[in-house]
Amino acid sequence: MESASTPSFRCPNCKKAVSRDSENFPFCCDRCRIIDLGRWATGDYRIAGDPALIPDEPEGYG
């Protein structure tokens, strides 16, 4: 049983309990870590705000 002072962490993808000492922390396994990376790569996750202006962007792009 965990003590009251030991925080419990959950994998952001599957919600399994994760130890802070885990190699894949904060994920429970390599699979969940790769799933999260894929979500960033496909644009599922975004940082709120206006899009950044790219100075050398060609006309009509975007």
PDB file of N, CA, C and O in Angstrom:
ATOM      1  N   MET A   1       0.842  -1.190   0.000  1.00  0.00           N
ATOM      2  CA  MET A   1       0.000   0.000   0.000  1.00  0.00           C
ATOM      3  C   MET A   1       0.883   1.248   0.000  1.00  0.00           C
ATOM      4  O   MET A   1       1.898   1.300   0.695  1.00  0.00           O
ATOM      5  N   GLU A   2       0.493   2.237  -0.774  1.00  0.00           N
ATOM      6  CA  GLU A   2       1.263   3.467  -0.853  1.00  0.00           C
ATOM      7  C   GLU A   2       1.007   4.325   0.379  1.00  0.00           C
ATOM      8  O   GLU A   2      -0.095   4.340   0.928  1.00  0.00           O
ATOM      9  N   SER A   3       2.045   5.036   0.800  1.00  0.00           N
ATOM     10  CA  SER A   3       1.864   5.948   1.924  1.00  0.00           C
ATOM     11  C   SER A   3       1.182   7.219   1.434  1.00  0.00           C
ATOM     12  O   SER A   3       1.158   7.492   0.234  1.00  0.00           O
ATOM     13  N   ALA A   4       0.639   7.982   2.344  1.00  0.00           N
ATOM     14  CA  ALA A   4      -0.086   9.204   1.988  1.00  0.00           C
ATOM     15  C   ALA A   4       0.831  10.235   1.340  1.00  0.00           C
ATOM     16  O   ALA A   4       0.363  11.070   0.566  1.00  0.00           O
ATOM     17  N   SER A   5       2.145  10.194   1.644  1.00  0.00           N
ATOM     18  CA  SER A   5       3.067  11.181   1.094  1.00  0.00           C
ATOM     19  C   SER A   5       3.572  10.799  -0.302  1.00  0.00           C
ATOM     20  O   SER A   5       4.188  11.627  -0.971  1.00  0.00           O
ATOM     21  N   THR A   6       3.322   9.551  -0.760  1.00  0.00           N
ATOM     22  CA  THR A   6       3.773   9.126  -2.072  1.00  0.00           C
ATOM     23  C   THR A   6       2.724   9.469  -3.115  1.00  0.00           C
ATOM     24  O   THR A   6       1.633   8.900  -3.109  1.00  0.00           O
ATOM     25  N   PRO A   7       3.047  10.405  -4.021  1.00  0.00           N
ATOM     26  CA  PRO A   7       2.055  10.772  -5.034  1.00  0.00           C
ATOM     27  C   PRO A   7       1.852   9.622  -6.015  1.00  0.00           C
ATOM     28  O   PRO A   7       2.800   8.910  -6.344  1.00  0.00           O
ATOM     29  N   SER A   8       0.634   9.441  -6.478  1.00  0.00           N
ATOM     30  CA  SER A   8       0.378   8.414  -7.481  1.00  0.00           C
ATOM     31  C   SER A   8       0.268   9.095  -8.838  1.00  0.00           C
ATOM     32  O   SER A   8      -0.350  10.151  -8.969  1.00  0.00           O
ATOM     33  N   PHE A   9       0.860   8.491  -9.820  1.00  0.00           N
ATOM     34  CA  PHE A   9       0.844   9.025 -11.175  1.00  0.00           C
ATOM     35  C   PHE A   9       0.098   8.054 -12.066  1.00  0.00           C
ATOM     36  O   PHE A   9       0.127   6.845 -11.839  1.00  0.00           O
ATOM     37  N   ARG A  10      -0.564   8.579 -13.070  1.00  0.00           N
ATOM     38  CA  ARG A  10      -1.296   7.769 -14.035  1.00  0.00           C
ATOM     39  C   ARG A  10      -0.794   8.097 -15.436  1.00  0.00           C
ATOM     40  O   ARG A  10      -0.501   9.249 -15.758  1.00  0.00           O
ATOM     41  N   CYS A  11      -0.704   7.064 -16.254  1.00  0.00           N
ATOM     42  CA  CYS A  11      -0.315   7.235 -17.646  1.00  0.00           C
ATOM     43  C   CYS A  11      -1.357   8.120 -18.327  1.00  0.00           C
ATOM     44  O   CYS A  11      -2.551   7.855 -18.190  1.00  0.00           O
ATOM     45  N   PRO A  12      -0.948   9.165 -19.057  1.00  0.00           N
ATOM     46  CA  PRO A  12      -1.911  10.041 -19.715  1.00  0.00           C
ATOM     47  C   PRO A  12      -2.742   9.345 -20.792  1.00  0.00           C
ATOM     48  O   PRO A  12      -3.816   9.831 -21.146  1.00  0.00           O
ATOM     49  N   ASN A  13      -2.268   8.224 -21.314  1.00  0.00           N
ATOM     50  CA  ASN A  13      -3.002   7.521 -22.369  1.00  0.00           C
ATOM     51  C   ASN A  13      -3.945   6.463 -21.824  1.00  0.00           C
ATOM     52  O   ASN A  13      -5.144   6.507 -22.102  1.00  0.00           O
ATOM     53  N   CYS A  14      -3.430   5.513 -21.055  1.00  0.00           N
ATOM     54  CA  CYS A  14      -4.253   4.379 -20.631  1.00  0.00           C
ATOM     55  C   CYS A  14      -4.672   4.446 -19.170  1.00  0.00           C
ATOM     56  O   CYS A  14      -5.475   3.627 -18.723  1.00  0.00           O
ATOM     57  N   LYS A  15      -4.147   5.400 -18.425  1.00  0.00           N
ATOM     58  CA  LYS A  15      -4.500   5.639 -17.013  1.00  0.00           C
ATOM     59  C   LYS A  15      -3.988   4.570 -16.049  1.00  0.00           C
ATOM     60  O   LYS A  15      -4.444   4.515 -14.907  1.00  0.00           O
ATOM     61  N   LYS A  16      -3.056   3.725 -16.476  1.00  0.00           N
ATOM     62  CA  LYS A  16      -2.444   2.753 -15.562  1.00  0.00           C
ATOM     63  C   LYS A  16      -1.540   3.493 -14.591  1.00  0.00           C
ATOM     64  O   LYS A  16      -1.006   4.554 -14.912  1.00  0.00           O
ATOM     65  N   ALA A  17      -1.371   2.926 -13.402  1.00  0.00           N
ATOM     66  CA  ALA A  17      -0.471   3.513 -12.411  1.00  0.00           C
ATOM     67  C   ALA A  17       0.963   3.458 -12.940  1.00  0.00           C
ATOM     68  O   ALA A  17       1.374   2.473 -13.553  1.00  0.00           O
ATOM     69  N   VAL A  18       1.710   4.524 -12.694  1.00  0.00           N
ATOM     70  CA  VAL A  18       3.089   4.623 -13.171  1.00  0.00           C
ATOM     71  C   VAL A  18       3.981   5.064 -12.021  1.00  0.00           C
ATOM     72  O   VAL A  18       3.639   5.973 -11.264  1.00  0.00           O
ATOM     73  N   SER A  19       5.117   4.413 -11.905  1.00  0.00           N
ATOM     74  CA  SER A  19       6.107   4.806 -10.904  1.00  0.00           C
ATOM     75  C   SER A  19       6.966   5.927 -11.470  1.00  0.00           C
ATOM     76  O   SER A  19       7.267   5.946 -12.664  1.00  0.00           O
ATOM     77  N   ARG A  20       7.355   6.851 -10.619  1.00  0.00           N
ATOM     78  CA  ARG A  20       8.221   7.949 -11.048  1.00  0.00           C
ATOM     79  C   ARG A  20       9.572   7.425 -11.519  1.00  0.00           C
ATOM     80  O   ARG A  20      10.276   8.103 -12.267  1.00  0.00           O
ATOM     81  N   ASP A  21       9.935   6.224 -11.086  1.00  0.00           N
ATOM     82  CA  ASP A  21      11.207   5.618 -11.469  1.00  0.00           C
ATOM     83  C   ASP A  21      11.136   4.890 -12.811  1.00  0.00           C
ATOM     84  O   ASP A  21      12.149   4.385 -13.294  1.00  0.00           O
ATOM     85  N   SER A  22       9.951   4.831 -13.415  1.00  0.00           N
ATOM     86  CA  SER A  22       9.765   4.116 -14.672  1.00  0.00           C
ATOM     87  C   SER A  22      10.625   4.721 -15.773  1.00  0.00           C
ATOM     88  O   SER A  22      10.802   5.937 -15.839  1.00  0.00           O
ATOM     89  N   GLU A  23      11.152   3.871 -16.628  1.00  0.00           N
ATOM     90  CA  GLU A  23      11.977   4.316 -17.758  1.00  0.00           C
ATOM     91  C   GLU A  23      11.185   5.213 -18.709  1.00  0.00           C
ATOM     92  O   GLU A  23      11.760   6.098 -19.342  1.00  0.00           O
ATOM     93  N   ASN A  24       9.887   4.996 -18.815  1.00  0.00           N
ATOM     94  CA  ASN A  24       9.045   5.747 -19.745  1.00  0.00           C
ATOM     95  C   ASN A  24       8.211   6.828 -19.068  1.00  0.00           C
ATOM     96  O   ASN A  24       7.293   7.365 -19.687  1.00  0.00           O
ATOM     97  N   PHE A  25       8.503   7.157 -17.823  1.00  0.00           N
ATOM     98  CA  PHE A  25       7.719   8.141 -17.082  1.00  0.00           C
ATOM     99  C   PHE A  25       7.556   9.418 -17.896  1.00  0.00           C
ATOM    100  O   PHE A  25       8.553   9.903 -18.431  1.00  0.00           O
ATOM    101  N   PRO A  26       6.385   9.982 -18.020  1.00  0.00           N
ATOM    102  CA  PRO A  26       5.159   9.733 -17.271  1.00  0.00           C
ATOM    103  C   PRO A  26       4.252   8.670 -17.885  1.00  0.00           C
ATOM    104  O   PRO A  26       3.116   8.497 -17.444  1.00  0.00           O
ATOM    105  N   PHE A  27       4.737   7.968 -18.887  1.00  0.00           N
ATOM    106  CA  PHE A  27       3.935   6.928 -19.527  1.00  0.00           C
ATOM    107  C   PHE A  27       4.240   5.583 -18.890  1.00  0.00           C
ATOM    108  O   PHE A  27       5.288   5.405 -18.269  1.00  0.00           O
ATOM    109  N   CYS A  28       3.313   4.629 -19.049  1.00  0.00           N
ATOM    110  CA  CYS A  28       3.499   3.321 -18.423  1.00  0.00           C
ATOM    111  C   CYS A  28       4.400   2.420 -19.252  1.00  0.00           C
ATOM    112  O   CYS A  28       5.027   1.508 -18.712  1.00  0.00           O
ATOM    113  N   CYS A  29       4.472   2.662 -20.558  1.00  0.00           N
ATOM    114  CA  CYS A  29       5.261   1.799 -21.425  1.00  0.00           C
ATOM    115  C   CYS A  29       5.671   2.558 -22.691  1.00  0.00           C
ATOM    116  O   CYS A  29       5.222   3.675 -22.946  1.00  0.00           O
ATOM    117  N   ASP A  30       6.524   1.921 -23.457  1.00  0.00           N
ATOM    118  CA  ASP A  30       7.014   2.526 -24.694  1.00  0.00           C
ATOM    119  C   ASP A  30       5.866   2.774 -25.673  1.00  0.00           C
ATOM    120  O   ASP A  30       5.862   3.784 -26.376  1.00  0.00           O
ATOM    121  N   ARG A  31       4.907   1.872 -25.722  1.00  0.00           N
ATOM    122  CA  ARG A  31       3.764   2.009 -26.629  1.00  0.00           C
ATOM    123  C   ARG A  31       2.996   3.305 -26.354  1.00  0.00           C
ATOM    124  O   ARG A  31       2.693   4.056 -27.281  1.00  0.00           O
ATOM    125  N   CYS A  32       2.683   3.567 -25.088  1.00  0.00           N
ATOM    126  CA  CYS A  32       1.939   4.779 -24.745  1.00  0.00           C
ATOM    127  C   CYS A  32       2.761   6.038 -25.029  1.00  0.00           C
ATOM    128  O   CYS A  32       2.207   7.069 -25.410  1.00  0.00           O
ATOM    129  N   ARG A  33       4.069   5.956 -24.846  1.00  0.00           N
ATOM    130  CA  ARG A  33       4.941   7.096 -25.147  1.00  0.00           C
ATOM    131  C   ARG A  33       4.922   7.411 -26.641  1.00  0.00           C
ATOM    132  O   ARG A  33       4.860   8.577 -27.028  1.00  0.00           O
ATOM    133  N   ILE A  34       4.974   6.370 -27.486  1.00  0.00           N
ATOM    134  CA  ILE A  34       4.960   6.548 -28.938  1.00  0.00           C
ATOM    135  C   ILE A  34       3.590   7.048 -29.408  1.00  0.00           C
ATOM    136  O   ILE A  34       3.521   7.866 -30.326  1.00  0.00           O
ATOM    137  N   ILE A  35       2.510   6.575 -28.801  1.00  0.00           N
ATOM    138  CA  ILE A  35       1.170   7.060 -29.144  1.00  0.00           C
ATOM    139  C   ILE A  35       1.089   8.563 -28.890  1.00  0.00           C
ATOM    140  O   ILE A  35       0.567   9.306 -29.721  1.00  0.00           O
ATOM    141  N   ASP A  36       1.599   9.009 -27.754  1.00  0.00           N
ATOM    142  CA  ASP A  36       1.575  10.437 -27.424  1.00  0.00           C
ATOM    143  C   ASP A  36       2.405  11.239 -28.418  1.00  0.00           C
ATOM    144  O   ASP A  36       1.976  12.306 -28.857  1.00  0.00           O
ATOM    145  N   LEU A  37       3.572  10.748 -28.774  1.00  0.00           N
ATOM    146  CA  LEU A  37       4.421  11.426 -29.755  1.00  0.00           C
ATOM    147  C   LEU A  37       3.693  11.551 -31.093  1.00  0.00           C
ATOM    148  O   LEU A  37       3.766  12.591 -31.747  1.00  0.00           O
ATOM    149  N   GLY A  38       2.995  10.497 -31.496  1.00  0.00           N
ATOM    150  CA  GLY A  38       2.226  10.531 -32.739  1.00  0.00           C
ATOM    151  C   GLY A  38       1.122  11.579 -32.701  1.00  0.00           C
ATOM    152  O   GLY A  38       0.839  12.221 -33.712  1.00  0.00           O
ATOM    153  N   ARG A  39       0.506  11.751 -31.555  1.00  0.00           N
ATOM    154  CA  ARG A  39      -0.548  12.766 -31.424  1.00  0.00           C
ATOM    155  C   ARG A  39       0.019  14.168 -31.591  1.00  0.00           C
ATOM    156  O   ARG A  39      -0.633  15.027 -32.185  1.00  0.00           O
ATOM    157  N   TRP A  40       1.217  14.416 -31.081  1.00  0.00           N
ATOM    158  CA  TRP A  40       1.854  15.721 -31.287  1.00  0.00           C
ATOM    159  C   TRP A  40       2.191  15.901 -32.766  1.00  0.00           C
ATOM    160  O   TRP A  40       1.980  16.975 -33.329  1.00  0.00           O
ATOM    161  N   ALA A  41       2.715  14.846 -33.391  1.00  0.00           N
ATOM    162  CA  ALA A  41       3.154  14.936 -34.788  1.00  0.00           C
ATOM    163  C   ALA A  41       1.994  15.176 -35.747  1.00  0.00           C
ATOM    164  O   ALA A  41       2.170  15.850 -36.762  1.00  0.00           O
ATOM    165  N   THR A  42       0.817  14.639 -35.448  1.00  0.00           N
ATOM    166  CA  THR A  42      -0.327  14.806 -36.341  1.00  0.00           C
ATOM    167  C   THR A  42      -1.137  16.058 -36.039  1.00  0.00           C
ATOM    168  O   THR A  42      -2.108  16.344 -36.739  1.00  0.00           O
ATOM    169  N   GLY A  43      -0.755  16.810 -35.009  1.00  0.00           N
ATOM    170  CA  GLY A  43      -1.444  18.051 -34.689  1.00  0.00           C
ATOM    171  C   GLY A  43      -2.643  17.889 -33.779  1.00  0.00           C
ATOM    172  O   GLY A  43      -3.421  18.828 -33.611  1.00  0.00           O
ATOM    173  N   ASP A  44      -2.811  16.698 -33.179  1.00  0.00           N
ATOM    174  CA  ASP A  44      -3.915  16.515 -32.234  1.00  0.00           C
ATOM    175  C   ASP A  44      -3.749  17.397 -31.007  1.00  0.00           C
ATOM    176  O   ASP A  44      -4.733  17.854 -30.425  1.00  0.00           O
ATOM    177  N   TYR A  45      -2.506  17.633 -30.617  1.00  0.00           N
ATOM    178  CA  TYR A  45      -2.214  18.523 -29.492  1.00  0.00           C
ATOM    179  C   TYR A  45      -1.711  19.839 -30.066  1.00  0.00           C
ATOM    180  O   TYR A  45      -0.939  19.856 -31.025  1.00  0.00           O
ATOM    181  N   ARG A  46      -2.151  20.925 -29.478  1.00  0.00           N
ATOM    182  CA  ARG A  46      -1.707  22.245 -29.936  1.00  0.00           C
ATOM    183  C   ARG A  46      -1.487  23.140 -28.736  1.00  0.00           C
ATOM    184  O   ARG A  46      -2.117  22.962 -27.693  1.00  0.00           O
ATOM    185  N   ILE A  47      -0.614  24.078 -28.880  1.00  0.00           N
ATOM    186  CA  ILE A  47      -0.408  25.089 -27.855  1.00  0.00           C
ATOM    187  C   ILE A  47      -1.259  26.286 -28.257  1.00  0.00           C
ATOM    188  O   ILE A  47      -1.154  26.788 -29.376  1.00  0.00           O
ATOM    189  N   ALA A  48      -2.099  26.737 -27.335  1.00  0.00           N
ATOM    190  CA  ALA A  48      -3.037  27.821 -27.631  1.00  0.00           C
ATOM    191  C   ALA A  48      -2.303  29.108 -27.992  1.00  0.00           C
ATOM    192  O   ALA A  48      -1.230  29.396 -27.463  1.00  0.00           O
ATOM    193  N   GLY A  49      -2.890  29.862 -28.884  1.00  0.00           N
ATOM    194  CA  GLY A  49      -2.329  31.154 -29.271  1.00  0.00           C
ATOM    195  C   GLY A  49      -2.382  31.350 -30.768  1.00  0.00           C
ATOM    196  O   GLY A  49      -2.766  30.452 -31.518  1.00  0.00           O
ATOM    197  N   ASP A  50      -1.996  32.526 -31.185  1.00  0.00           N
ATOM    198  CA  ASP A  50      -1.962  32.834 -32.612  1.00  0.00           C
ATOM    199  C   ASP A  50      -0.790  32.109 -33.260  1.00  0.00           C
ATOM    200  O   ASP A  50       0.248  31.928 -32.624  1.00  0.00           O
ATOM    201  N   PRO A  51      -0.937  31.691 -34.512  1.00  0.00           N
ATOM    202  CA  PRO A  51       0.173  31.042 -35.205  1.00  0.00           C
ATOM    203  C   PRO A  51       1.375  31.987 -35.310  1.00  0.00           C
ATOM    204  O   PRO A  51       1.212  33.195 -35.479  1.00  0.00           O
ATOM    205  N   ALA A  52       2.542  31.440 -35.211  1.00  0.00           N
ATOM    206  CA  ALA A  52       3.762  32.240 -35.331  1.00  0.00           C
ATOM    207  C   ALA A  52       3.975  32.626 -36.788  1.00  0.00           C
ATOM    208  O   ALA A  52       3.682  31.843 -37.692  1.00  0.00           O
ATOM    209  N   LEU A  53       4.477  33.813 -37.011  1.00  0.00           N
ATOM    210  CA  LEU A  53       4.804  34.265 -38.356  1.00  0.00           C
ATOM    211  C   LEU A  53       6.188  33.753 -38.731  1.00  0.00           C
ATOM    212  O   LEU A  53       7.135  33.861 -37.952  1.00  0.00           O
ATOM    213  N   ILE A  54       6.294  33.204 -39.914  1.00  0.00           N
ATOM    214  CA  ILE A  54       7.577  32.709 -40.401  1.00  0.00           C
ATOM    215  C   ILE A  54       8.083  33.721 -41.416  1.00  0.00           C
ATOM    216  O   ILE A  54       7.456  33.884 -42.463  1.00  0.00           O
ATOM    217  N   PRO A  55       9.191  34.407 -41.152  1.00  0.00           N
ATOM    218  CA  PRO A  55       9.634  35.520 -42.007  1.00  0.00           C
ATOM    219  C   PRO A  55       9.912  35.146 -43.452  1.00  0.00           C
ATOM    220  O   PRO A  55       9.642  35.961 -44.334  1.00  0.00           O
ATOM    221  N   ASP A  56      10.429  33.980 -43.743  1.00  0.00           N
ATOM    222  CA  ASP A  56      10.793  33.616 -45.118  1.00  0.00           C
ATOM    223  C   ASP A  56       9.715  32.773 -45.791  1.00  0.00           C
ATOM    224  O   ASP A  56      10.005  32.049 -46.744  1.00  0.00           O
ATOM    225  N   GLU A  57       8.492  32.855 -45.315  1.00  0.00           N
ATOM    226  CA  GLU A  57       7.393  32.074 -45.876  1.00  0.00           C
ATOM    227  C   GLU A  57       6.989  32.649 -47.232  1.00  0.00           C
ATOM    228  O   GLU A  57       6.779  33.857 -47.340  1.00  0.00           O
ATOM    229  N   PRO A  58       6.873  31.805 -48.283  1.00  0.00           N
ATOM    230  CA  PRO A  58       6.473  32.310 -49.596  1.00  0.00           C
ATOM    231  C   PRO A  58       5.022  32.785 -49.594  1.00  0.00           C
ATOM    232  O   PRO A  58       4.209  32.326 -48.792  1.00  0.00           O
ATOM    233  N   GLU A  59       4.709  33.709 -50.502  1.00  0.00           N
ATOM    234  CA  GLU A  59       3.346  34.249 -50.615  1.00  0.00           C
ATOM    235  C   GLU A  59       2.354  33.132 -50.909  1.00  0.00           C
ATOM    236  O   GLU A  59       2.641  32.215 -51.679  1.00  0.00           O
ATOM    237  N   GLY A  60       1.185  33.224 -50.288  1.00  0.00           N
ATOM    238  CA  GLY A  60       0.123  32.276 -50.537  1.00  0.00           C
ATOM    239  C   GLY A  60       0.276  30.973 -49.775  1.00  0.00           C
ATOM    240  O   GLY A  60      -0.575  30.091 -49.893  1.00  0.00           O
ATOM    241  N   TYR A  61       1.344  30.828 -48.992  1.00  0.00           N
ATOM    242  CA  TYR A  61       1.547  29.605 -48.231  1.00  0.00           C
ATOM    243  C   TYR A  61       0.796  29.709 -46.909  1.00  0.00           C
ATOM    244  O   TYR A  61       0.825  30.760 -46.269  1.00  0.00           O
ATOM    245  N   GLY A  62       0.128  28.645 -46.490  1.00  0.00           N
ATOM    246  CA  GLY A  62      -0.533  28.600 -45.192  1.00  0.00           C
ATOM    247  C   GLY A  62      -1.911  29.038 -45.307  1.00  0.00           C
ATOM    248  O   GLY A  62      -2.634  29.069 -44.311  1.00  0.00           O
TER     249      GLY A  62
END
